[in-house]
Amino acid sequence: MTDRELPSATRPRRRRWVRWVLGGIGALVVLLVGGILIYTQVGVMGAEPGPLAQAEQDPGLTISDDGAGIVLSPATGATGQGLVFIPGAKVEAEGYIATLADTVVDDGITVVITRPWLNLAFFDPRPLSTFTDLAPDVTTWAVGGHSLGGVRACQLASDADALVLFASYCANDLSASELPVLSLSGSEDGLSTPQKIADAKAQLPASATFVEIPGASHASFGAYGPQPGDGTPTADPAEVDRVIAEELGGFLPRP
């Protein structure tokens, strides 16, 4: 039966019902989008002022901000090696400058710390080239990330020369690839726990290198303060930074 065949009193009721349904769907969409926006902006973890200031004052470290990412370059001795580093969920890019400074200054590796859309790597569809283009002098690139950023790095790994996981693991299967992979984790991590790292091992190539840093927690892979749900770190932050730099320096592919 068409609207023309319906009784005149029924047609307005049907139209009202359709408007109510469409209005309800529209309201749900608005609430969902609003909820996501609020979630991504509340509780964002910024850099600890002390370590950040110390890194910024290091004469061996050059820091530039392109908007898409922060580029950390060695003042001298650049090797042509680069790492695109993707932050964890709701952690500001600046929260990793101090942690990665040793890698840049001591080993001549250029690091691009991305600024994910809405502070969540999953909402950032940009390709790896968006960030490698920020350092055109680099000739070999690894992609890596911390926590959720590492999950995103796994998705971009096919466009890189190597993959580095910082307290993270892959959700996609890279086991059949020949990609060099380094997994850095912490013994006291309460989020990407040692068990979770082990359970996801099959997603990586058999040649992947696993390094568990004694006493390191989830937040030990950045300098942004403690994180809810994490374990209690017992390792000195400077020692964790040194180990990270040492492992990256020995692992990243050379030009």
FENFEN-V446599 format. One record per run of one state. SS is the DSSP state (H for helix, E for strand, L for the rest). FROM is the first residue (numbers start at 1). LEN is the number of residues. Records with the same first field share a line. If there is no record, write none. Layout:
SS = FROM-LEN, FROM-LEN
//
This chain:
L = 1-7, 42-3, 46-3, 57-4, 66-3, 75-6, 87-4, 92-1, 108-2, 115-2, 120-1, 124-5, 133-7, 147-1, 160-2, 167-13, 187-7, 200-1, 204-5, 214-4, 222-15, 252-4
H = 8-34, 49-8, 93-15, 117-3, 121-3, 129-4, 148-12, 194-6, 201-3, 218-4, 237-15
E = 45-1, 61-5, 69-6, 81-6, 91-1, 110-5, 140-7, 162-5, 180-7, 209-5
//
